[in-house]
Amino acid sequence: VLLFSGYTPLFSGTVGLGLTVILIFGAACMQGVGGMALRVLFWVLLGFATAGFFEFGVGTFFVLAALLVALSFALRKGRDARRLAVQALIDGAQHALPVAIACALVGVIIGIINLTGVAAEMGGYIIALGRESLLLALVLTMLTCLVLGMGIPTIPNYIITSSLAAPILLELGVPLIVSHMFVFYFGIMADLTPPVALAAFAAAPIAKESGLKISFHAIRVAIAGFITPYMMVYSPALLLLGDSWSASAYVVAKALLAIGLWGAAAIGYLWTPLNWAERLYCLLAACFLVTAMPWTDDVGFATSAAFVLWHVWRARRARAAALA
């Protein structure tokens, strides 16, 4: 939330450590308190007090932490909590070092790309294309993120893709969270796609198979994962950005059905093996569900229901024939 609100990763991490300390000492102060109502009241009030950060700044955490430490001393509780809090701060600092190094290296990469003008040139081209066709702009952004994410760990991956590719989608009117999720999603999917495909080549010695072959098989299995980000863009309610909970629930249900159909079409199996005609039918029904238009939803649900009824009937018939 803090990252999407414009705060730096370092500041967001520091706030996270402060919240961890508050939770540790809050739990220590409530240790042994029997009344459920009192415990709930304490945590609700502590939550409201912590929300004062947005009004009074990071000093809120220091004040709350000091009050909770003083309360733990007054109640003669929290010796283990103090030890745990110190260890949490130490662990947080140690884990932050690799992240800081990665951020520094990523800054060099982003600086080089910006100085050479590659980012501006490519971004301008995609934006110009996106004004005519958002779908083509999304496809080009996907390919860009798949290239940028090759062989890069998760945190630097997000920093690079969100810095270079997400602003393009923002310029085209895609909501902030959706644009960041879109580019980050495909940046991570680069671990499956050749030629690098780190995850596939890491699995190659275990499977005793070619990493490239594993990569292509993984893409086929995860084909629905390449479609889901497009549903996020065309139906932001999938990320709870809808006008109501019912709208989000509807889109989530539609996405789950589409993912199931995509998976069945890619693998060729549901309750029983699917022939090519059934796989193409599944693919068509899933495409109708992905397209965010009212009439396509109706057609998609109708074709999906017809396929499920047909396939259940065929599966029962095949099972009865096998028993006979």
C-alpha beads as a LAMMPS data file, in Angstrom:
LAMMPS data file: protein, C-alpha beads

324 atoms
323 bonds

1 atom types
1 bond types

-500.0 500.0 xlo xhi
-500.0 500.0 ylo yhi
-500.0 500.0 zlo zhi

Masses

1 110.0

Atoms # bond

1 1 1 0.000 0.000 0.000
2 1 1 2.802 2.408 0.885
3 1 1 4.638 1.639 -2.356
4 1 1 1.510 2.361 -4.381
5 1 1 1.047 5.572 -2.360
6 1 1 4.392 6.859 -3.617
7 1 1 6.680 6.034 -0.684
8 1 1 10.145 4.585 -1.291
9 1 1 10.875 0.873 -0.682
10 1 1 13.283 1.789 2.138
11 1 1 10.670 3.906 3.915
12 1 1 8.004 1.224 3.432
13 1 1 10.324 -1.411 4.885
14 1 1 11.077 0.788 7.891
15 1 1 7.366 1.268 8.524
16 1 1 6.929 -2.500 8.290
17 1 1 9.564 -3.009 10.982
18 1 1 7.831 -0.440 13.179
19 1 1 4.513 -2.226 12.807
20 1 1 6.213 -5.520 13.661
21 1 1 7.565 -4.075 16.907
22 1 1 4.132 -2.663 17.793
23 1 1 2.494 -6.038 17.178
24 1 1 5.084 -7.857 19.296
25 1 1 4.700 -5.563 22.304
26 1 1 0.931 -5.335 21.862
27 1 1 0.671 -9.114 22.044
28 1 1 2.931 -9.126 25.104
29 1 1 0.768 -6.565 26.896
30 1 1 -2.390 -8.568 26.169
31 1 1 -0.855 -11.822 27.357
32 1 1 -2.966 -13.247 30.176
33 1 1 -5.920 -10.905 29.595
34 1 1 -9.009 -13.099 29.746
35 1 1 -11.847 -10.925 28.474
36 1 1 -12.357 -11.250 24.716
37 1 1 -14.118 -7.882 24.543
38 1 1 -11.158 -6.180 26.222
39 1 1 -8.695 -7.822 23.847
40 1 1 -10.715 -6.817 20.797
41 1 1 -11.080 -3.263 22.112
42 1 1 -7.328 -3.032 22.688
43 1 1 -6.445 -4.131 19.148
44 1 1 -9.081 -1.885 17.585
45 1 1 -7.800 1.145 19.499
46 1 1 -4.218 0.217 18.637
47 1 1 -5.198 -0.006 14.967
48 1 1 -6.775 3.444 15.056
49 1 1 -3.710 4.838 16.813
50 1 1 -1.414 3.286 14.201
51 1 1 -3.513 4.854 11.439
52 1 1 -2.388 8.212 12.830
53 1 1 0.756 7.636 10.761
54 1 1 -1.016 9.061 7.714
55 1 1 -1.747 12.279 9.619
56 1 1 1.250 12.736 11.933
57 1 1 3.993 10.812 10.150
58 1 1 6.402 8.113 11.227
59 1 1 6.731 9.598 14.723
60 1 1 3.443 7.853 15.536
61 1 1 5.238 4.503 15.536
62 1 1 7.939 5.697 17.917
63 1 1 5.347 7.045 20.362
64 1 1 3.251 3.870 20.247
65 1 1 6.287 1.609 20.586
66 1 1 7.532 3.633 23.586
67 1 1 4.109 3.496 25.265
68 1 1 3.822 -0.259 24.734
69 1 1 7.345 -0.862 26.060
70 1 1 6.554 1.241 29.134
71 1 1 3.289 -0.663 29.605
72 1 1 5.084 -4.000 29.363
73 1 1 7.541 -2.853 32.052
74 1 1 4.694 -1.616 34.261
75 1 1 2.852 -4.921 33.916
76 1 1 6.119 -6.830 34.363
77 1 1 5.548 -8.604 31.093
78 1 1 7.311 -8.790 27.789
79 1 1 10.851 -9.924 28.615
80 1 1 10.627 -12.404 25.738
81 1 1 8.881 -9.775 23.630
82 1 1 11.763 -7.337 24.062
83 1 1 14.230 -10.014 23.022
84 1 1 12.035 -10.923 20.045
85 1 1 11.673 -7.285 18.983
86 1 1 15.437 -6.729 19.029
87 1 1 15.957 -9.914 17.008
88 1 1 13.284 -8.817 14.521
89 1 1 15.057 -5.493 13.988
90 1 1 18.390 -7.267 13.509
91 1 1 16.903 -9.734 11.020
92 1 1 15.167 -6.930 9.152
93 1 1 18.413 -4.995 8.785
94 1 1 20.297 -8.094 7.621
95 1 1 17.653 -8.986 5.044
96 1 1 17.529 -5.391 3.833
97 1 1 21.183 -5.427 2.749
98 1 1 20.707 -7.689 -0.312
99 1 1 17.631 -5.685 -1.269
100 1 1 19.583 -2.429 -1.019
101 1 1 22.373 -3.837 -3.190
102 1 1 19.838 -5.075 -5.742
103 1 1 18.139 -1.668 -5.798
104 1 1 21.490 0.032 -6.391
105 1 1 22.331 -2.273 -9.294
106 1 1 18.869 -1.886 -10.760
107 1 1 19.280 1.878 -10.554
108 1 1 22.346 1.586 -12.781
109 1 1 20.402 -0.491 -15.326
110 1 1 17.461 1.918 -15.337
111 1 1 19.818 4.889 -15.643
112 1 1 21.588 3.381 -18.657
113 1 1 18.299 2.593 -20.392
114 1 1 16.975 6.099 -19.759
115 1 1 20.196 7.834 -20.811
116 1 1 20.355 5.935 -24.089
117 1 1 16.775 6.924 -24.829
118 1 1 15.623 3.346 -25.344
119 1 1 12.905 3.614 -22.692
120 1 1 11.508 6.886 -24.038
121 1 1 11.619 5.700 -27.648
122 1 1 9.971 2.369 -26.953
123 1 1 7.485 3.883 -24.518
124 1 1 6.458 6.538 -27.014
125 1 1 5.944 3.919 -29.705
126 1 1 3.815 1.709 -27.472
127 1 1 1.755 4.688 -26.250
128 1 1 1.127 5.823 -29.828
129 1 1 0.059 2.312 -30.746
130 1 1 -2.062 2.001 -27.612
131 1 1 -4.144 5.027 -28.532
132 1 1 -5.319 3.009 -31.533
133 1 1 -5.417 -0.447 -29.928
134 1 1 -4.969 -1.078 -26.210
135 1 1 -4.660 -4.822 -26.848
136 1 1 -1.605 -4.407 -29.086
137 1 1 -0.037 -2.076 -26.515
138 1 1 -0.613 -4.693 -23.813
139 1 1 0.979 -7.399 -25.967
140 1 1 4.065 -5.243 -26.598
141 1 1 4.274 -4.373 -22.899
142 1 1 4.034 -8.076 -22.063
143 1 1 6.909 -8.903 -24.435
144 1 1 8.955 -6.047 -22.974
145 1 1 8.430 -7.310 -19.419
146 1 1 9.275 -10.878 -20.431
147 1 1 12.608 -9.586 -21.744
148 1 1 13.288 -7.268 -18.793
149 1 1 12.491 -10.004 -16.261
150 1 1 14.789 -12.669 -17.687
151 1 1 17.149 -14.039 -15.069
152 1 1 16.390 -11.331 -12.497
153 1 1 15.288 -11.979 -8.879
154 1 1 11.848 -10.904 -7.715
155 1 1 12.546 -7.532 -6.082
156 1 1 14.836 -6.126 -8.815
157 1 1 12.390 -7.557 -11.334
158 1 1 9.558 -5.484 -9.900
159 1 1 11.679 -2.352 -9.659
160 1 1 12.780 -2.589 -13.300
161 1 1 9.392 -3.436 -14.794
162 1 1 7.492 -0.913 -12.669
163 1 1 9.989 1.835 -13.533
164 1 1 10.201 1.212 -17.275
165 1 1 6.964 -0.471 -18.353
166 1 1 4.266 0.516 -15.845
167 1 1 4.337 4.253 -16.774
168 1 1 3.380 3.267 -20.325
169 1 1 0.166 1.638 -19.134
170 1 1 -0.538 4.544 -16.791
171 1 1 -0.302 6.889 -19.757
172 1 1 -2.897 4.760 -21.546
173 1 1 -5.354 5.107 -18.658
174 1 1 -4.796 1.771 -16.927
175 1 1 -5.247 2.112 -13.115
176 1 1 -2.065 2.300 -11.026
177 1 1 -2.372 -1.025 -9.196
178 1 1 -3.462 -2.837 -12.356
179 1 1 -0.530 -1.499 -14.385
180 1 1 1.973 -2.508 -11.694
181 1 1 0.442 -5.968 -11.317
182 1 1 0.412 -6.453 -15.102
183 1 1 4.105 -5.691 -15.590
184 1 1 5.213 -7.511 -12.427
185 1 1 3.171 -10.577 -13.377
186 1 1 4.877 -10.920 -16.744
187 1 1 8.255 -10.041 -15.282
188 1 1 7.926 -13.097 -13.044
189 1 1 6.567 -15.239 -15.896
190 1 1 9.915 -14.671 -17.624
191 1 1 11.218 -17.511 -15.443
192 1 1 9.121 -19.871 -17.585
193 1 1 9.719 -18.431 -21.033
194 1 1 12.748 -19.241 -23.200
195 1 1 15.539 -18.538 -23.890
196 1 1 16.497 -17.966 -20.222
197 1 1 13.666 -19.722 -18.311
198 1 1 15.558 -19.997 -15.027
199 1 1 12.891 -22.120 -13.345
200 1 1 12.827 -24.597 -16.230
201 1 1 16.602 -24.946 -16.421
202 1 1 16.786 -25.317 -12.637
203 1 1 14.348 -28.230 -12.915
204 1 1 16.215 -29.806 -15.847
205 1 1 18.797 -31.754 -13.763
206 1 1 16.035 -33.056 -11.481
207 1 1 13.832 -34.174 -14.372
208 1 1 16.843 -35.287 -16.453
209 1 1 15.346 -33.498 -19.425
210 1 1 16.168 -30.546 -21.655
211 1 1 15.500 -27.199 -19.991
212 1 1 14.069 -25.831 -23.231
213 1 1 11.615 -28.729 -23.483
214 1 1 10.561 -28.194 -19.859
215 1 1 10.093 -24.497 -20.586
216 1 1 7.731 -25.096 -23.503
217 1 1 5.777 -27.670 -21.495
218 1 1 5.549 -25.225 -18.558
219 1 1 4.215 -22.514 -20.862
220 1 1 1.526 -24.896 -22.108
221 1 1 0.496 -25.809 -18.559
222 1 1 0.563 -22.171 -17.396
223 1 1 -1.083 -20.712 -20.497
224 1 1 -3.987 -19.435 -18.401
225 1 1 -1.474 -17.390 -16.416
226 1 1 -0.616 -15.422 -19.533
227 1 1 -4.271 -14.474 -19.979
228 1 1 -5.154 -13.460 -16.410
229 1 1 -3.299 -10.081 -16.503
230 1 1 -5.343 -9.061 -19.537
231 1 1 -8.490 -9.741 -17.531
232 1 1 -7.092 -7.439 -14.824
233 1 1 -6.793 -4.601 -17.347
234 1 1 -10.196 -5.044 -18.962
235 1 1 -11.928 -5.920 -15.659
236 1 1 -10.182 -4.058 -12.788
237 1 1 -12.787 -5.479 -10.398
238 1 1 -10.642 -8.626 -10.454
239 1 1 -8.260 -6.672 -8.180
240 1 1 -11.148 -5.452 -5.997
241 1 1 -11.288 -2.118 -7.836
242 1 1 -14.948 -2.495 -8.746
243 1 1 -17.873 -0.381 -7.626
244 1 1 -19.150 -3.121 -5.322
245 1 1 -18.226 -6.466 -3.800
246 1 1 -20.767 -8.177 -6.025
247 1 1 -18.995 -6.860 -9.128
248 1 1 -15.664 -8.178 -7.851
249 1 1 -17.197 -11.561 -6.960
250 1 1 -18.722 -11.793 -10.439
251 1 1 -15.417 -11.064 -12.178
252 1 1 -13.510 -13.471 -9.916
253 1 1 -16.006 -16.252 -10.679
254 1 1 -15.743 -15.497 -14.391
255 1 1 -11.937 -15.540 -14.207
256 1 1 -11.897 -18.887 -12.379
257 1 1 -14.175 -20.415 -15.005
258 1 1 -12.057 -19.001 -17.838
259 1 1 -8.838 -20.278 -16.236
260 1 1 -10.360 -23.742 -15.874
261 1 1 -11.392 -23.777 -19.530
262 1 1 -7.975 -22.530 -20.665
263 1 1 -6.288 -25.226 -18.614
264 1 1 -8.559 -27.944 -19.995
265 1 1 -7.929 -26.768 -23.549
266 1 1 -4.155 -26.644 -23.037
267 1 1 -3.786 -29.985 -21.252
268 1 1 -6.537 -31.856 -23.073
269 1 1 -8.226 -33.331 -20.028
270 1 1 -11.085 -32.473 -17.694
271 1 1 -13.021 -35.445 -16.270
272 1 1 -11.986 -37.512 -19.266
273 1 1 -9.572 -36.848 -22.148
274 1 1 -10.726 -34.152 -24.575
275 1 1 -10.569 -34.474 -28.343
276 1 1 -9.393 -31.587 -30.502
277 1 1 -12.920 -30.349 -31.204
278 1 1 -13.668 -30.147 -27.477
279 1 1 -10.375 -28.404 -26.789
280 1 1 -11.092 -25.788 -29.446
281 1 1 -14.603 -25.348 -28.018
282 1 1 -13.099 -24.779 -24.531
283 1 1 -10.693 -22.244 -25.981
284 1 1 -13.509 -20.365 -27.700
285 1 1 -15.649 -20.298 -24.541
286 1 1 -12.692 -19.027 -22.486
287 1 1 -12.019 -16.268 -25.038
288 1 1 -15.628 -15.099 -24.725
289 1 1 -15.236 -14.912 -20.938
290 1 1 -11.950 -13.002 -21.150
291 1 1 -13.407 -10.348 -23.460
292 1 1 -14.971 -7.761 -21.157
293 1 1 -18.214 -7.057 -23.001
294 1 1 -21.739 -7.782 -21.702
295 1 1 -22.805 -9.940 -24.638
296 1 1 -19.563 -11.929 -24.628
297 1 1 -20.125 -12.795 -20.958
298 1 1 -23.563 -14.184 -21.770
299 1 1 -22.218 -16.203 -24.688
300 1 1 -19.257 -17.390 -22.620
301 1 1 -21.391 -18.620 -19.724
302 1 1 -23.852 -20.300 -22.098
303 1 1 -21.136 -22.100 -24.064
304 1 1 -19.368 -23.079 -20.832
305 1 1 -22.557 -24.528 -19.343
306 1 1 -23.262 -26.451 -22.543
307 1 1 -19.737 -27.862 -22.570
308 1 1 -19.849 -28.913 -18.907
309 1 1 -23.194 -30.681 -19.374
310 1 1 -21.951 -32.420 -22.504
311 1 1 -18.677 -33.451 -20.933
312 1 1 -20.311 -34.759 -17.730
313 1 1 -22.699 -36.833 -19.847
314 1 1 -19.821 -38.162 -21.954
315 1 1 -17.711 -38.942 -18.870
316 1 1 -20.570 -40.895 -17.258
317 1 1 -21.188 -42.741 -20.474
318 1 1 -17.515 -43.672 -20.785
319 1 1 -17.435 -44.814 -17.146
320 1 1 -20.537 -46.951 -17.642
321 1 1 -19.032 -48.501 -20.774
322 1 1 -15.837 -49.302 -18.892
323 1 1 -17.772 -51.026 -16.084
324 1 1 -19.827 -53.003 -18.554

Bonds

1 1 1 2
2 1 2 3
3 1 3 4
4 1 4 5
5 1 5 6
6 1 6 7
7 1 7 8
8 1 8 9
9 1 9 10
10 1 10 11
11 1 11 12
12 1 12 13
13 1 13 14
14 1 14 15
15 1 15 16
16 1 16 17
17 1 17 18
18 1 18 19
19 1 19 20
20 1 20 21
21 1 21 22
22 1 22 23
23 1 23 24
24 1 24 25
25 1 25 26
26 1 26 27
27 1 27 28
28 1 28 29
29 1 29 30
30 1 30 31
31 1 31 32
32 1 32 33
33 1 33 34
34 1 34 35
35 1 35 36
36 1 36 37
37 1 37 38
38 1 38 39
39 1 39 40
40 1 40 41
41 1 41 42
42 1 42 43
43 1 43 44
44 1 44 45
45 1 45 46
46 1 46 47
47 1 47 48
48 1 48 49
49 1 49 50
50 1 50 51
51 1 51 52
52 1 52 53
53 1 53 54
54 1 54 55
55 1 55 56
56 1 56 57
57 1 57 58
58 1 58 59
59 1 59 60
60 1 60 61
61 1 61 62
62 1 62 63
63 1 63 64
64 1 64 65
65 1 65 66
66 1 66 67
67 1 67 68
68 1 68 69
69 1 69 70
70 1 70 71
71 1 71 72
72 1 72 73
73 1 73 74
74 1 74 75
75 1 75 76
76 1 76 77
77 1 77 78
78 1 78 79
79 1 79 80
80 1 80 81
81 1 81 82
82 1 82 83
83 1 83 84
84 1 84 85
85 1 85 86
86 1 86 87
87 1 87 88
88 1 88 89
89 1 89 90
90 1 90 91
91 1 91 92
92 1 92 93
93 1 93 94
94 1 94 95
95 1 95 96
96 1 96 97
97 1 97 98
98 1 98 99
99 1 99 100
100 1 100 101
101 1 101 102
102 1 102 103
103 1 103 104
104 1 104 105
105 1 105 106
106 1 106 107
107 1 107 108
108 1 108 109
109 1 109 110
110 1 110 111
111 1 111 112
112 1 112 113
113 1 113 114
114 1 114 115
115 1 115 116
116 1 116 117
117 1 117 118
118 1 118 119
119 1 119 120
120 1 120 121
121 1 121 122
122 1 122 123
123 1 123 124
124 1 124 125
125 1 125 126
126 1 126 127
127 1 127 128
128 1 128 129
129 1 129 130
130 1 130 131
131 1 131 132
132 1 132 133
133 1 133 134
134 1 134 135
135 1 135 136
136 1 136 137
137 1 137 138
138 1 138 139
139 1 139 140
140 1 140 141
141 1 141 142
142 1 142 143
143 1 143 144
144 1 144 145
145 1 145 146
146 1 146 147
147 1 147 148
148 1 148 149
149 1 149 150
150 1 150 151
151 1 151 152
152 1 152 153
153 1 153 154
154 1 154 155
155 1 155 156
156 1 156 157
157 1 157 158
158 1 158 159
159 1 159 160
160 1 160 161
161 1 161 162
162 1 162 163
163 1 163 164
164 1 164 165
165 1 165 166
166 1 166 167
167 1 167 168
168 1 168 169
169 1 169 170
170 1 170 171
171 1 171 172
172 1 172 173
173 1 173 174
174 1 174 175
175 1 175 176
176 1 176 177
177 1 177 178
178 1 178 179
179 1 179 180
180 1 180 181
181 1 181 182
182 1 182 183
183 1 183 184
184 1 184 185
185 1 185 186
186 1 186 187
187 1 187 188
188 1 188 189
189 1 189 190
190 1 190 191
191 1 191 192
192 1 192 193
193 1 193 194
194 1 194 195
195 1 195 196
196 1 196 197
197 1 197 198
198 1 198 199
199 1 199 200
200 1 200 201
201 1 201 202
202 1 202 203
203 1 203 204
204 1 204 205
205 1 205 206
206 1 206 207
207 1 207 208
208 1 208 209
209 1 209 210
210 1 210 211
211 1 211 212
212 1 212 213
213 1 213 214
214 1 214 215
215 1 215 216
216 1 216 217
217 1 217 218
218 1 218 219
219 1 219 220
220 1 220 221
221 1 221 222
222 1 222 223
223 1 223 224
224 1 224 225
225 1 225 226
226 1 226 227
227 1 227 228
228 1 228 229
229 1 229 230
230 1 230 231
231 1 231 232
232 1 232 233
233 1 233 234
234 1 234 235
235 1 235 236
236 1 236 237
237 1 237 238
238 1 238 239
239 1 239 240
240 1 240 241
241 1 241 242
242 1 242 243
243 1 243 244
244 1 244 245
245 1 245 246
246 1 246 247
247 1 247 248
248 1 248 249
249 1 249 250
250 1 250 251
251 1 251 252
252 1 252 253
253 1 253 254
254 1 254 255
255 1 255 256
256 1 256 257
257 1 257 258
258 1 258 259
259 1 259 260
260 1 260 261
261 1 261 262
262 1 262 263
263 1 263 264
264 1 264 265
265 1 265 266
266 1 266 267
267 1 267 268
268 1 268 269
269 1 269 270
270 1 270 271
271 1 271 272
272 1 272 273
273 1 273 274
274 1 274 275
275 1 275 276
276 1 276 277
277 1 277 278
278 1 278 279
279 1 279 280
280 1 280 281
281 1 281 282
282 1 282 283
283 1 283 284
284 1 284 285
285 1 285 286
286 1 286 287
287 1 287 288
288 1 288 289
289 1 289 290
290 1 290 291
291 1 291 292
292 1 292 293
293 1 293 294
294 1 294 295
295 1 295 296
296 1 296 297
297 1 297 298
298 1 298 299
299 1 299 300
300 1 300 301
301 1 301 302
302 1 302 303
303 1 303 304
304 1 304 305
305 1 305 306
306 1 306 307
307 1 307 308
308 1 308 309
309 1 309 310
310 1 310 311
311 1 311 312
312 1 312 313
313 1 313 314
314 1 314 315
315 1 315 316
316 1 316 317
317 1 317 318
318 1 318 319
319 1 319 320
320 1 320 321
321 1 321 322
322 1 322 323
323 1 323 324
